[in-house]
Amino acid sequence: MKIKSLELESTVLDYSKFPRSGMPEVAVSGRSNVGKSSLLNTLFTRKNIARVSKEPGKTRTVNFFVVNGKFYLVDLPGYGYARVSKVQRESWQRVIAGYLRHRETLSGVVQLVDARHDPTRDDLMLFQRLIDAEKDFLIVLTKADKLKRSQRASQVAALRSYFAGISIGPAGGKDENGEPFEVPFVFSSAVTGEGKDVIWKWIAERI
């Protein structure tokens, strides 16, 4: 997708203050330090539109980016970050849970998981929330440049074990019945740009 215009419209944590334009939205979600900001900068072909930090928990609001004046790409707060108060963590969880369940303009979620590790308990809880809310989601396995081919295969096998009974496979692929996978995934790297075009294609299909 060609980015003709990009604007950070609002940074809020109060659900009542979320934009009400009616434009479709795709959210980007993931645990703290999974690489959300790096992915956004890669997608936007910008260096610092989303702040990158070695310190987890940098994104602490819901950030609405207007892309080409047609849709929002929504940067959600990273979850699982321990170095904030329990009250703050619970506030983030309520906002994220409410957004995923009730936001009518939400068309899909790009869910990030660190490719080097198995999904965390928080990741699995988020997967379940997405399934319960009946939201389309794409699993993006970040930092893929750090993995060998054999490690990638192991990571895919582990993912499939978490989604027993649900078809999971590469984004854009088909299952044995010729249908798109219910849970698609793609390997991604902010270093090499791997996965960028696939992610944009998935987003474009939902807006």
ABEGO torsion letter per residue (X at the ends): XBBABBBBABBBABAAABBAAGBBBBBBBEBBGAGAAAAAAAAAGBAAABBBBABBGABABBBBBBBGGABBBBBBBBBGBAABBAAAAAAAAAAAAAAAAABAABAEBBBBBBAABBBBAAAAAAAAAAAAAGBBBBBBBBGAAABBAAAAAAAAAAAAAAABGBBBBBBGBBBAAGBBBABBBBBBBAAAGBGAAAAAAAAAAAX
